[in-house]
């Protein structure tokens, strides 16, 4: 179940779509946020403070974005992340560059993501490391999804989903 947005979160989402320039700027300044892309109505923002989202970013449906998240381009580029449906982005996470975050992925709090994240995967740390992923059969290995939920990769899955992320150390 996706958390509901706070009233101020709904205000931020509304302002990205409907507020005229000066009103949008006042709302953004009051919240300390700079969201220049259009957010879907299904986006959940519980604490809309300090959020920065690049105008070229693409945000899917039912995405949860926590406070102090940055979704932006790398220096000298206009390419911004593409966020799939049902993604959870934890507080203080940073997603940079021409990357894709697959559907139902989890980006942990404080993670710095500069590489693609496979669908259903969980990444944490700086730089982000893959710690769990759903198996190709759809059986969960993501905590809370009914799989092994002990943060170990299912047999044979690591090669298929790692996407260049180094394996997390214990």
Chimera marker file (.cmm) of the C-alpha trace (Angstrom):
<marker_set name="trace">
<marker id="1" x="0.000" y="0.000" z="0.000" r="1" g="1" b="0" radius="0.5"/>
<marker id="2" x="1.342" y="3.387" z="-0.975" r="1" g="1" b="0" radius="0.5"/>
<marker id="3" x="1.511" y="6.091" z="1.693" r="1" g="1" b="0" radius="0.5"/>
<marker id="4" x="-0.689" y="9.092" z="1.133" r="1" g="1" b="0" radius="0.5"/>
<marker id="5" x="0.783" y="12.482" z="0.452" r="1" g="1" b="0" radius="0.5"/>
<marker id="6" x="0.532" y="15.142" z="3.097" r="1" g="1" b="0" radius="0.5"/>
<marker id="7" x="-1.450" y="18.280" z="2.367" r="1" g="1" b="0" radius="0.5"/>
<marker id="8" x="1.776" y="20.114" z="1.535" r="1" g="1" b="0" radius="0.5"/>
<marker id="9" x="2.822" y="17.193" z="-0.660" r="1" g="1" b="0" radius="0.5"/>
<marker id="10" x="-0.445" y="17.427" z="-2.603" r="1" g="1" b="0" radius="0.5"/>
<marker id="11" x="0.125" y="21.193" z="-2.900" r="1" g="1" b="0" radius="0.5"/>
<marker id="12" x="3.587" y="20.605" z="-4.418" r="1" g="1" b="0" radius="0.5"/>
<marker id="13" x="2.194" y="18.057" z="-6.910" r="1" g="1" b="0" radius="0.5"/>
<marker id="14" x="-0.669" y="20.405" z="-7.825" r="1" g="1" b="0" radius="0.5"/>
<marker id="15" x="1.716" y="23.333" z="-8.294" r="1" g="1" b="0" radius="0.5"/>
<marker id="16" x="3.839" y="21.442" z="-10.840" r="1" g="1" b="0" radius="0.5"/>
<marker id="17" x="0.797" y="21.043" z="-13.076" r="1" g="1" b="0" radius="0.5"/>
<marker id="18" x="-1.519" y="23.965" z="-12.548" r="1" g="1" b="0" radius="0.5"/>
<marker id="19" x="0.038" y="26.873" z="-10.673" r="1" g="1" b="0" radius="0.5"/>
<marker id="20" x="1.009" y="29.939" z="-12.704" r="1" g="1" b="0" radius="0.5"/>
<marker id="21" x="4.730" y="30.777" z="-12.631" r="1" g="1" b="0" radius="0.5"/>
<marker id="22" x="4.749" y="33.267" z="-9.737" r="1" g="1" b="0" radius="0.5"/>
<marker id="23" x="2.497" y="31.116" z="-7.527" r="1" g="1" b="0" radius="0.5"/>
<marker id="24" x="4.561" y="27.999" z="-8.306" r="1" g="1" b="0" radius="0.5"/>
<marker id="25" x="7.718" y="29.890" z="-7.320" r="1" g="1" b="0" radius="0.5"/>
<marker id="26" x="6.169" y="30.975" z="-3.979" r="1" g="1" b="0" radius="0.5"/>
<marker id="27" x="5.091" y="27.397" z="-3.186" r="1" g="1" b="0" radius="0.5"/>
<marker id="28" x="8.496" y="26.006" z="-4.196" r="1" g="1" b="0" radius="0.5"/>
<marker id="29" x="10.304" y="28.606" z="-2.089" r="1" g="1" b="0" radius="0.5"/>
<marker id="30" x="8.150" y="27.968" z="0.980" r="1" g="1" b="0" radius="0.5"/>
<marker id="31" x="8.793" y="24.222" z="0.735" r="1" g="1" b="0" radius="0.5"/>
<marker id="32" x="12.460" y="24.582" z="-0.213" r="1" g="1" b="0" radius="0.5"/>
<marker id="33" x="11.749" y="22.387" z="-3.219" r="1" g="1" b="0" radius="0.5"/>
<marker id="34" x="12.451" y="22.829" z="-6.917" r="1" g="1" b="0" radius="0.5"/>
<marker id="35" x="10.311" y="20.439" z="-8.942" r="1" g="1" b="0" radius="0.5"/>
<marker id="36" x="10.169" y="21.520" z="-12.567" r="1" g="1" b="0" radius="0.5"/>
<marker id="37" x="8.759" y="18.354" z="-14.149" r="1" g="1" b="0" radius="0.5"/>
<marker id="38" x="5.104" y="17.366" z="-14.133" r="1" g="1" b="0" radius="0.5"/>
<marker id="39" x="4.328" y="14.822" z="-11.412" r="1" g="1" b="0" radius="0.5"/>
<marker id="40" x="1.511" y="12.296" z="-11.844" r="1" g="1" b="0" radius="0.5"/>
<marker id="41" x="-1.437" y="12.691" z="-9.461" r="1" g="1" b="0" radius="0.5"/>
<marker id="42" x="-0.606" y="9.258" z="-8.019" r="1" g="1" b="0" radius="0.5"/>
<marker id="43" x="2.784" y="10.470" z="-6.749" r="1" g="1" b="0" radius="0.5"/>
<marker id="44" x="3.079" y="10.297" z="-2.965" r="1" g="1" b="0" radius="0.5"/>
<marker id="45" x="5.175" y="12.925" z="-1.203" r="1" g="1" b="0" radius="0.5"/>
<marker id="46" x="4.896" y="12.651" z="2.556" r="1" g="1" b="0" radius="0.5"/>
<marker id="47" x="7.384" y="15.380" z="3.433" r="1" g="1" b="0" radius="0.5"/>
<marker id="48" x="7.824" y="17.727" z="0.438" r="1" g="1" b="0" radius="0.5"/>
<marker id="49" x="10.792" y="19.643" z="1.795" r="1" g="1" b="0" radius="0.5"/>
<marker id="50" x="14.113" y="19.965" z="-0.014" r="1" g="1" b="0" radius="0.5"/>
<marker id="51" x="13.046" y="17.962" z="-3.065" r="1" g="1" b="0" radius="0.5"/>
<marker id="52" x="14.762" y="18.817" z="-6.352" r="1" g="1" b="0" radius="0.5"/>
<marker id="53" x="13.597" y="17.181" z="-9.595" r="1" g="1" b="0" radius="0.5"/>
<marker id="54" x="15.076" y="18.111" z="-12.997" r="1" g="1" b="0" radius="0.5"/>
<marker id="55" x="12.669" y="19.253" z="-15.699" r="1" g="1" b="0" radius="0.5"/>
<marker id="56" x="13.766" y="16.397" z="-18.008" r="1" g="1" b="0" radius="0.5"/>
<marker id="57" x="13.097" y="13.694" z="-15.385" r="1" g="1" b="0" radius="0.5"/>
<marker id="58" x="10.319" y="11.222" z="-16.044" r="1" g="1" b="0" radius="0.5"/>
<marker id="59" x="8.340" y="10.032" z="-13.018" r="1" g="1" b="0" radius="0.5"/>
<marker id="60" x="6.043" y="6.990" z="-13.275" r="1" g="1" b="0" radius="0.5"/>
<marker id="61" x="2.736" y="6.317" z="-11.548" r="1" g="1" b="0" radius="0.5"/>
<marker id="62" x="2.468" y="5.505" z="-7.810" r="1" g="1" b="0" radius="0.5"/>
<marker id="63" x="6.011" y="6.702" z="-7.034" r="1" g="1" b="0" radius="0.5"/>
<marker id="64" x="6.785" y="7.612" z="-3.417" r="1" g="1" b="0" radius="0.5"/>
<marker id="65" x="9.349" y="10.380" z="-2.914" r="1" g="1" b="0" radius="0.5"/>
<marker id="66" x="10.574" y="11.232" z="0.559" r="1" g="1" b="0" radius="0.5"/>
<marker id="67" x="12.196" y="14.482" z="1.781" r="1" g="1" b="0" radius="0.5"/>
<marker id="68" x="15.523" y="15.888" z="0.513" r="1" g="1" b="0" radius="0.5"/>
<marker id="69" x="15.562" y="13.773" z="-2.655" r="1" g="1" b="0" radius="0.5"/>
<marker id="70" x="17.480" y="14.983" z="-5.716" r="1" g="1" b="0" radius="0.5"/>
<marker id="71" x="16.667" y="13.634" z="-9.184" r="1" g="1" b="0" radius="0.5"/>
<marker id="72" x="18.842" y="15.404" z="-11.702" r="1" g="1" b="0" radius="0.5"/>
<marker id="73" x="21.311" y="15.521" z="-14.541" r="1" g="1" b="0" radius="0.5"/>
<marker id="74" x="25.060" y="15.191" z="-14.314" r="1" g="1" b="0" radius="0.5"/>
<marker id="75" x="27.190" y="18.253" z="-15.016" r="1" g="1" b="0" radius="0.5"/>
<marker id="76" x="27.244" y="19.119" z="-18.721" r="1" g="1" b="0" radius="0.5"/>
<marker id="77" x="24.265" y="16.909" z="-19.584" r="1" g="1" b="0" radius="0.5"/>
<marker id="78" x="20.527" y="17.439" z="-19.877" r="1" g="1" b="0" radius="0.5"/>
<marker id="79" x="19.741" y="13.722" z="-19.488" r="1" g="1" b="0" radius="0.5"/>
<marker id="80" x="17.821" y="13.026" z="-16.279" r="1" g="1" b="0" radius="0.5"/>
<marker id="81" x="16.606" y="9.788" z="-14.655" r="1" g="1" b="0" radius="0.5"/>
<marker id="82" x="13.525" y="7.861" z="-15.723" r="1" g="1" b="0" radius="0.5"/>
<marker id="83" x="11.634" y="6.487" z="-12.731" r="1" g="1" b="0" radius="0.5"/>
<marker id="84" x="9.322" y="3.506" z="-13.293" r="1" g="1" b="0" radius="0.5"/>
<marker id="85" x="5.923" y="2.821" z="-11.744" r="1" g="1" b="0" radius="0.5"/>
<marker id="86" x="5.646" y="1.934" z="-8.067" r="1" g="1" b="0" radius="0.5"/>
<marker id="87" x="9.182" y="3.031" z="-7.105" r="1" g="1" b="0" radius="0.5"/>
<marker id="88" x="9.998" y="4.072" z="-3.529" r="1" g="1" b="0" radius="0.5"/>
<marker id="89" x="12.752" y="6.701" z="-3.148" r="1" g="1" b="0" radius="0.5"/>
<marker id="90" x="13.996" y="7.074" z="0.433" r="1" g="1" b="0" radius="0.5"/>
<marker id="91" x="14.929" y="10.292" z="2.229" r="1" g="1" b="0" radius="0.5"/>
<marker id="92" x="18.083" y="12.006" z="1.023" r="1" g="1" b="0" radius="0.5"/>
<marker id="93" x="18.536" y="9.765" z="-2.019" r="1" g="1" b="0" radius="0.5"/>
<marker id="94" x="20.295" y="11.200" z="-5.058" r="1" g="1" b="0" radius="0.5"/>
<marker id="95" x="19.627" y="9.890" z="-8.577" r="1" g="1" b="0" radius="0.5"/>
<marker id="96" x="21.813" y="11.407" z="-11.288" r="1" g="1" b="0" radius="0.5"/>
<marker id="97" x="22.234" y="11.165" z="-15.046" r="1" g="1" b="0" radius="0.5"/>
<marker id="98" x="20.772" y="9.165" z="-17.884" r="1" g="1" b="0" radius="0.5"/>
<marker id="99" x="19.579" y="6.208" z="-15.799" r="1" g="1" b="0" radius="0.5"/>
<marker id="100" x="16.432" y="4.122" z="-15.457" r="1" g="1" b="0" radius="0.5"/>
<marker id="101" x="14.935" y="2.922" z="-12.203" r="1" g="1" b="0" radius="0.5"/>
<marker id="102" x="12.756" y="-0.106" z="-12.936" r="1" g="1" b="0" radius="0.5"/>
<marker id="103" x="9.203" y="-0.597" z="-11.756" r="1" g="1" b="0" radius="0.5"/>
<marker id="104" x="8.688" y="-1.461" z="-8.079" r="1" g="1" b="0" radius="0.5"/>
<marker id="105" x="12.328" y="-0.774" z="-7.203" r="1" g="1" b="0" radius="0.5"/>
<marker id="106" x="13.380" y="0.576" z="-3.803" r="1" g="1" b="0" radius="0.5"/>
<marker id="107" x="16.078" y="3.241" z="-3.488" r="1" g="1" b="0" radius="0.5"/>
<marker id="108" x="17.223" y="3.348" z="0.116" r="1" g="1" b="0" radius="0.5"/>
<marker id="109" x="17.637" y="6.504" z="2.170" r="1" g="1" b="0" radius="0.5"/>
<marker id="110" x="20.863" y="8.329" z="1.361" r="1" g="1" b="0" radius="0.5"/>
<marker id="111" x="21.642" y="6.187" z="-1.702" r="1" g="1" b="0" radius="0.5"/>
<marker id="112" x="23.568" y="7.791" z="-4.572" r="1" g="1" b="0" radius="0.5"/>
<marker id="113" x="22.390" y="6.154" z="-7.798" r="1" g="1" b="0" radius="0.5"/>
<marker id="114" x="24.320" y="6.710" z="-11.034" r="1" g="1" b="0" radius="0.5"/>
<marker id="115" x="23.600" y="3.361" z="-12.755" r="1" g="1" b="0" radius="0.5"/>
<marker id="116" x="20.393" y="1.679" z="-13.891" r="1" g="1" b="0" radius="0.5"/>
<marker id="117" x="18.326" y="-0.094" z="-11.233" r="1" g="1" b="0" radius="0.5"/>
<marker id="118" x="16.522" y="-3.260" z="-12.376" r="1" g="1" b="0" radius="0.5"/>
<marker id="119" x="12.778" y="-3.674" z="-11.766" r="1" g="1" b="0" radius="0.5"/>
<marker id="120" x="11.975" y="-4.903" z="-8.269" r="1" g="1" b="0" radius="0.5"/>
<marker id="121" x="15.520" y="-4.335" z="-7.008" r="1" g="1" b="0" radius="0.5"/>
<marker id="122" x="16.609" y="-2.684" z="-3.774" r="1" g="1" b="0" radius="0.5"/>
<marker id="123" x="19.695" y="-0.450" z="-3.827" r="1" g="1" b="0" radius="0.5"/>
<marker id="124" x="21.401" y="1.276" z="-0.907" r="1" g="1" b="0" radius="0.5"/>
<marker id="125" x="24.589" y="3.166" z="-0.095" r="1" g="1" b="0" radius="0.5"/>
<marker id="126" x="27.031" y="5.555" z="-1.710" r="1" g="1" b="0" radius="0.5"/>
<marker id="127" x="27.623" y="4.484" z="-4.400" r="1" g="1" b="0" radius="0.5"/>
<marker id="128" x="24.398" y="2.513" z="-4.595" r="1" g="1" b="0" radius="0.5"/>
<marker id="129" x="24.762" y="-1.257" z="-4.290" r="1" g="1" b="0" radius="0.5"/>
<marker id="130" x="22.213" y="-3.873" z="-5.216" r="1" g="1" b="0" radius="0.5"/>
<marker id="131" x="21.169" y="-5.776" z="-2.082" r="1" g="1" b="0" radius="0.5"/>
<marker id="132" x="18.026" y="-7.596" z="-3.211" r="1" g="1" b="0" radius="0.5"/>
<marker id="133" x="16.074" y="-8.305" z="-6.368" r="1" g="1" b="0" radius="0.5"/>
<marker id="134" x="13.059" y="-10.251" z="-7.495" r="1" g="1" b="0" radius="0.5"/>
<marker id="135" x="13.822" y="-13.530" z="-9.190" r="1" g="1" b="0" radius="0.5"/>
<marker id="136" x="13.008" y="-13.939" z="-12.905" r="1" g="1" b="0" radius="0.5"/>
<marker id="137" x="10.005" y="-16.132" z="-11.972" r="1" g="1" b="0" radius="0.5"/>
<marker id="138" x="8.525" y="-13.211" z="-10.034" r="1" g="1" b="0" radius="0.5"/>
<marker id="139" x="9.079" y="-14.883" z="-6.664" r="1" g="1" b="0" radius="0.5"/>
<marker id="140" x="10.161" y="-12.183" z="-4.284" r="1" g="1" b="0" radius="0.5"/>
<marker id="141" x="13.602" y="-11.743" z="-2.869" r="1" g="1" b="0" radius="0.5"/>
<marker id="142" x="12.850" y="-8.162" z="-1.964" r="1" g="1" b="0" radius="0.5"/>
<marker id="143" x="12.227" y="-7.809" z="1.782" r="1" g="1" b="0" radius="0.5"/>
<marker id="144" x="8.537" y="-7.971" z="2.562" r="1" g="1" b="0" radius="0.5"/>
<marker id="145" x="7.551" y="-9.518" z="-0.753" r="1" g="1" b="0" radius="0.5"/>
<marker id="146" x="7.241" y="-13.109" z="0.411" r="1" g="1" b="0" radius="0.5"/>
<marker id="147" x="10.673" y="-14.243" z="-0.761" r="1" g="1" b="0" radius="0.5"/>
<marker id="148" x="13.696" y="-15.135" z="1.319" r="1" g="1" b="0" radius="0.5"/>
<marker id="149" x="13.852" y="-11.511" z="2.535" r="1" g="1" b="0" radius="0.5"/>
<marker id="150" x="17.258" y="-11.955" z="4.109" r="1" g="1" b="0" radius="0.5"/>
<marker id="151" x="18.934" y="-9.634" z="1.597" r="1" g="1" b="0" radius="0.5"/>
<marker id="152" x="20.791" y="-12.463" z="-0.160" r="1" g="1" b="0" radius="0.5"/>
<marker id="153" x="20.464" y="-12.818" z="-3.891" r="1" g="1" b="0" radius="0.5"/>
<marker id="154" x="18.439" y="-15.789" z="-5.122" r="1" g="1" b="0" radius="0.5"/>
<marker id="155" x="20.623" y="-18.372" z="-6.870" r="1" g="1" b="0" radius="0.5"/>
<marker id="156" x="21.593" y="-17.209" z="-10.369" r="1" g="1" b="0" radius="0.5"/>
<marker id="157" x="19.830" y="-13.854" z="-10.083" r="1" g="1" b="0" radius="0.5"/>
<marker id="158" x="22.863" y="-11.672" z="-9.375" r="1" g="1" b="0" radius="0.5"/>
<marker id="159" x="24.295" y="-12.017" z="-12.895" r="1" g="1" b="0" radius="0.5"/>
<marker id="160" x="20.923" y="-11.208" z="-14.442" r="1" g="1" b="0" radius="0.5"/>
<marker id="161" x="20.061" y="-8.101" z="-12.455" r="1" g="1" b="0" radius="0.5"/>
<marker id="162" x="23.252" y="-6.576" z="-11.093" r="1" g="1" b="0" radius="0.5"/>
<marker id="163" x="23.529" y="-4.119" z="-13.993" r="1" g="1" b="0" radius="0.5"/>
<marker id="164" x="27.090" y="-3.265" z="-13.024" r="1" g="1" b="0" radius="0.5"/>
<marker id="165" x="26.424" y="-2.619" z="-9.333" r="1" g="1" b="0" radius="0.5"/>
<marker id="166" x="29.079" y="-4.043" z="-7.022" r="1" g="1" b="0" radius="0.5"/>
<marker id="167" x="27.795" y="-6.721" z="-4.639" r="1" g="1" b="0" radius="0.5"/>
<marker id="168" x="27.039" y="-5.354" z="-1.181" r="1" g="1" b="0" radius="0.5"/>
<marker id="169" x="29.411" y="-6.494" z="1.537" r="1" g="1" b="0" radius="0.5"/>
<marker id="170" x="28.176" y="-7.601" z="4.935" r="1" g="1" b="0" radius="0.5"/>
<link id1="1" id2="2" r="1" g="1" b="0" radius="0.2"/>
<link id1="2" id2="3" r="1" g="1" b="0" radius="0.2"/>
<link id1="3" id2="4" r="1" g="1" b="0" radius="0.2"/>
<link id1="4" id2="5" r="1" g="1" b="0" radius="0.2"/>
<link id1="5" id2="6" r="1" g="1" b="0" radius="0.2"/>
<link id1="6" id2="7" r="1" g="1" b="0" radius="0.2"/>
<link id1="7" id2="8" r="1" g="1" b="0" radius="0.2"/>
<link id1="8" id2="9" r="1" g="1" b="0" radius="0.2"/>
<link id1="9" id2="10" r="1" g="1" b="0" radius="0.2"/>
<link id1="10" id2="11" r="1" g="1" b="0" radius="0.2"/>
<link id1="11" id2="12" r="1" g="1" b="0" radius="0.2"/>
<link id1="12" id2="13" r="1" g="1" b="0" radius="0.2"/>
<link id1="13" id2="14" r="1" g="1" b="0" radius="0.2"/>
<link id1="14" id2="15" r="1" g="1" b="0" radius="0.2"/>
<link id1="15" id2="16" r="1" g="1" b="0" radius="0.2"/>
<link id1="16" id2="17" r="1" g="1" b="0" radius="0.2"/>
<link id1="17" id2="18" r="1" g="1" b="0" radius="0.2"/>
<link id1="18" id2="19" r="1" g="1" b="0" radius="0.2"/>
<link id1="19" id2="20" r="1" g="1" b="0" radius="0.2"/>
<link id1="20" id2="21" r="1" g="1" b="0" radius="0.2"/>
<link id1="21" id2="22" r="1" g="1" b="0" radius="0.2"/>
<link id1="22" id2="23" r="1" g="1" b="0" radius="0.2"/>
<link id1="23" id2="24" r="1" g="1" b="0" radius="0.2"/>
<link id1="24" id2="25" r="1" g="1" b="0" radius="0.2"/>
<link id1="25" id2="26" r="1" g="1" b="0" radius="0.2"/>
<link id1="26" id2="27" r="1" g="1" b="0" radius="0.2"/>
<link id1="27" id2="28" r="1" g="1" b="0" radius="0.2"/>
<link id1="28" id2="29" r="1" g="1" b="0" radius="0.2"/>
<link id1="29" id2="30" r="1" g="1" b="0" radius="0.2"/>
<link id1="30" id2="31" r="1" g="1" b="0" radius="0.2"/>
<link id1="31" id2="32" r="1" g="1" b="0" radius="0.2"/>
<link id1="32" id2="33" r="1" g="1" b="0" radius="0.2"/>
<link id1="33" id2="34" r="1" g="1" b="0" radius="0.2"/>
<link id1="34" id2="35" r="1" g="1" b="0" radius="0.2"/>
<link id1="35" id2="36" r="1" g="1" b="0" radius="0.2"/>
<link id1="36" id2="37" r="1" g="1" b="0" radius="0.2"/>
<link id1="37" id2="38" r="1" g="1" b="0" radius="0.2"/>
<link id1="38" id2="39" r="1" g="1" b="0" radius="0.2"/>
<link id1="39" id2="40" r="1" g="1" b="0" radius="0.2"/>
<link id1="40" id2="41" r="1" g="1" b="0" radius="0.2"/>
<link id1="41" id2="42" r="1" g="1" b="0" radius="0.2"/>
<link id1="42" id2="43" r="1" g="1" b="0" radius="0.2"/>
<link id1="43" id2="44" r="1" g="1" b="0" radius="0.2"/>
<link id1="44" id2="45" r="1" g="1" b="0" radius="0.2"/>
<link id1="45" id2="46" r="1" g="1" b="0" radius="0.2"/>
<link id1="46" id2="47" r="1" g="1" b="0" radius="0.2"/>
<link id1="47" id2="48" r="1" g="1" b="0" radius="0.2"/>
<link id1="48" id2="49" r="1" g="1" b="0" radius="0.2"/>
<link id1="49" id2="50" r="1" g="1" b="0" radius="0.2"/>
<link id1="50" id2="51" r="1" g="1" b="0" radius="0.2"/>
<link id1="51" id2="52" r="1" g="1" b="0" radius="0.2"/>
<link id1="52" id2="53" r="1" g="1" b="0" radius="0.2"/>
<link id1="53" id2="54" r="1" g="1" b="0" radius="0.2"/>
<link id1="54" id2="55" r="1" g="1" b="0" radius="0.2"/>
<link id1="55" id2="56" r="1" g="1" b="0" radius="0.2"/>
<link id1="56" id2="57" r="1" g="1" b="0" radius="0.2"/>
<link id1="57" id2="58" r="1" g="1" b="0" radius="0.2"/>
<link id1="58" id2="59" r="1" g="1" b="0" radius="0.2"/>
<link id1="59" id2="60" r="1" g="1" b="0" radius="0.2"/>
<link id1="60" id2="61" r="1" g="1" b="0" radius="0.2"/>
<link id1="61" id2="62" r="1" g="1" b="0" radius="0.2"/>
<link id1="62" id2="63" r="1" g="1" b="0" radius="0.2"/>
<link id1="63" id2="64" r="1" g="1" b="0" radius="0.2"/>
<link id1="64" id2="65" r="1" g="1" b="0" radius="0.2"/>
<link id1="65" id2="66" r="1" g="1" b="0" radius="0.2"/>
<link id1="66" id2="67" r="1" g="1" b="0" radius="0.2"/>
<link id1="67" id2="68" r="1" g="1" b="0" radius="0.2"/>
<link id1="68" id2="69" r="1" g="1" b="0" radius="0.2"/>
<link id1="69" id2="70" r="1" g="1" b="0" radius="0.2"/>
<link id1="70" id2="71" r="1" g="1" b="0" radius="0.2"/>
<link id1="71" id2="72" r="1" g="1" b="0" radius="0.2"/>
<link id1="72" id2="73" r="1" g="1" b="0" radius="0.2"/>
<link id1="73" id2="74" r="1" g="1" b="0" radius="0.2"/>
<link id1="74" id2="75" r="1" g="1" b="0" radius="0.2"/>
<link id1="75" id2="76" r="1" g="1" b="0" radius="0.2"/>
<link id1="76" id2="77" r="1" g="1" b="0" radius="0.2"/>
<link id1="77" id2="78" r="1" g="1" b="0" radius="0.2"/>
<link id1="78" id2="79" r="1" g="1" b="0" radius="0.2"/>
<link id1="79" id2="80" r="1" g="1" b="0" radius="0.2"/>
<link id1="80" id2="81" r="1" g="1" b="0" radius="0.2"/>
<link id1="81" id2="82" r="1" g="1" b="0" radius="0.2"/>
<link id1="82" id2="83" r="1" g="1" b="0" radius="0.2"/>
<link id1="83" id2="84" r="1" g="1" b="0" radius="0.2"/>
<link id1="84" id2="85" r="1" g="1" b="0" radius="0.2"/>
<link id1="85" id2="86" r="1" g="1" b="0" radius="0.2"/>
<link id1="86" id2="87" r="1" g="1" b="0" radius="0.2"/>
<link id1="87" id2="88" r="1" g="1" b="0" radius="0.2"/>
<link id1="88" id2="89" r="1" g="1" b="0" radius="0.2"/>
<link id1="89" id2="90" r="1" g="1" b="0" radius="0.2"/>
<link id1="90" id2="91" r="1" g="1" b="0" radius="0.2"/>
<link id1="91" id2="92" r="1" g="1" b="0" radius="0.2"/>
<link id1="92" id2="93" r="1" g="1" b="0" radius="0.2"/>
<link id1="93" id2="94" r="1" g="1" b="0" radius="0.2"/>
<link id1="94" id2="95" r="1" g="1" b="0" radius="0.2"/>
<link id1="95" id2="96" r="1" g="1" b="0" radius="0.2"/>
<link id1="96" id2="97" r="1" g="1" b="0" radius="0.2"/>
<link id1="97" id2="98" r="1" g="1" b="0" radius="0.2"/>
<link id1="98" id2="99" r="1" g="1" b="0" radius="0.2"/>
<link id1="99" id2="100" r="1" g="1" b="0" radius="0.2"/>
<link id1="100" id2="101" r="1" g="1" b="0" radius="0.2"/>
<link id1="101" id2="102" r="1" g="1" b="0" radius="0.2"/>
<link id1="102" id2="103" r="1" g="1" b="0" radius="0.2"/>
<link id1="103" id2="104" r="1" g="1" b="0" radius="0.2"/>
<link id1="104" id2="105" r="1" g="1" b="0" radius="0.2"/>
<link id1="105" id2="106" r="1" g="1" b="0" radius="0.2"/>
<link id1="106" id2="107" r="1" g="1" b="0" radius="0.2"/>
<link id1="107" id2="108" r="1" g="1" b="0" radius="0.2"/>
<link id1="108" id2="109" r="1" g="1" b="0" radius="0.2"/>
<link id1="109" id2="110" r="1" g="1" b="0" radius="0.2"/>
<link id1="110" id2="111" r="1" g="1" b="0" radius="0.2"/>
<link id1="111" id2="112" r="1" g="1" b="0" radius="0.2"/>
<link id1="112" id2="113" r="1" g="1" b="0" radius="0.2"/>
<link id1="113" id2="114" r="1" g="1" b="0" radius="0.2"/>
<link id1="114" id2="115" r="1" g="1" b="0" radius="0.2"/>
<link id1="115" id2="116" r="1" g="1" b="0" radius="0.2"/>
<link id1="116" id2="117" r="1" g="1" b="0" radius="0.2"/>
<link id1="117" id2="118" r="1" g="1" b="0" radius="0.2"/>
<link id1="118" id2="119" r="1" g="1" b="0" radius="0.2"/>
<link id1="119" id2="120" r="1" g="1" b="0" radius="0.2"/>
<link id1="120" id2="121" r="1" g="1" b="0" radius="0.2"/>
<link id1="121" id2="122" r="1" g="1" b="0" radius="0.2"/>
<link id1="122" id2="123" r="1" g="1" b="0" radius="0.2"/>
<link id1="123" id2="124" r="1" g="1" b="0" radius="0.2"/>
<link id1="124" id2="125" r="1" g="1" b="0" radius="0.2"/>
<link id1="125" id2="126" r="1" g="1" b="0" radius="0.2"/>
<link id1="126" id2="127" r="1" g="1" b="0" radius="0.2"/>
<link id1="127" id2="128" r="1" g="1" b="0" radius="0.2"/>
<link id1="128" id2="129" r="1" g="1" b="0" radius="0.2"/>
<link id1="129" id2="130" r="1" g="1" b="0" radius="0.2"/>
<link id1="130" id2="131" r="1" g="1" b="0" radius="0.2"/>
<link id1="131" id2="132" r="1" g="1" b="0" radius="0.2"/>
<link id1="132" id2="133" r="1" g="1" b="0" radius="0.2"/>
<link id1="133" id2="134" r="1" g="1" b="0" radius="0.2"/>
<link id1="134" id2="135" r="1" g="1" b="0" radius="0.2"/>
<link id1="135" id2="136" r="1" g="1" b="0" radius="0.2"/>
<link id1="136" id2="137" r="1" g="1" b="0" radius="0.2"/>
<link id1="137" id2="138" r="1" g="1" b="0" radius="0.2"/>
<link id1="138" id2="139" r="1" g="1" b="0" radius="0.2"/>
<link id1="139" id2="140" r="1" g="1" b="0" radius="0.2"/>
<link id1="140" id2="141" r="1" g="1" b="0" radius="0.2"/>
<link id1="141" id2="142" r="1" g="1" b="0" radius="0.2"/>
<link id1="142" id2="143" r="1" g="1" b="0" radius="0.2"/>
<link id1="143" id2="144" r="1" g="1" b="0" radius="0.2"/>
<link id1="144" id2="145" r="1" g="1" b="0" radius="0.2"/>
<link id1="145" id2="146" r="1" g="1" b="0" radius="0.2"/>
<link id1="146" id2="147" r="1" g="1" b="0" radius="0.2"/>
<link id1="147" id2="148" r="1" g="1" b="0" radius="0.2"/>
<link id1="148" id2="149" r="1" g="1" b="0" radius="0.2"/>
<link id1="149" id2="150" r="1" g="1" b="0" radius="0.2"/>
<link id1="150" id2="151" r="1" g="1" b="0" radius="0.2"/>
<link id1="151" id2="152" r="1" g="1" b="0" radius="0.2"/>
<link id1="152" id2="153" r="1" g="1" b="0" radius="0.2"/>
<link id1="153" id2="154" r="1" g="1" b="0" radius="0.2"/>
<link id1="154" id2="155" r="1" g="1" b="0" radius="0.2"/>
<link id1="155" id2="156" r="1" g="1" b="0" radius="0.2"/>
<link id1="156" id2="157" r="1" g="1" b="0" radius="0.2"/>
<link id1="157" id2="158" r="1" g="1" b="0" radius="0.2"/>
<link id1="158" id2="159" r="1" g="1" b="0" radius="0.2"/>
<link id1="159" id2="160" r="1" g="1" b="0" radius="0.2"/>
<link id1="160" id2="161" r="1" g="1" b="0" radius="0.2"/>
<link id1="161" id2="162" r="1" g="1" b="0" radius="0.2"/>
<link id1="162" id2="163" r="1" g="1" b="0" radius="0.2"/>
<link id1="163" id2="164" r="1" g="1" b="0" radius="0.2"/>
<link id1="164" id2="165" r="1" g="1" b="0" radius="0.2"/>
<link id1="165" id2="166" r="1" g="1" b="0" radius="0.2"/>
<link id1="166" id2="167" r="1" g="1" b="0" radius="0.2"/>
<link id1="167" id2="168" r="1" g="1" b="0" radius="0.2"/>
<link id1="168" id2="169" r="1" g="1" b="0" radius="0.2"/>
<link id1="169" id2="170" r="1" g="1" b="0" radius="0.2"/>
</marker_set>
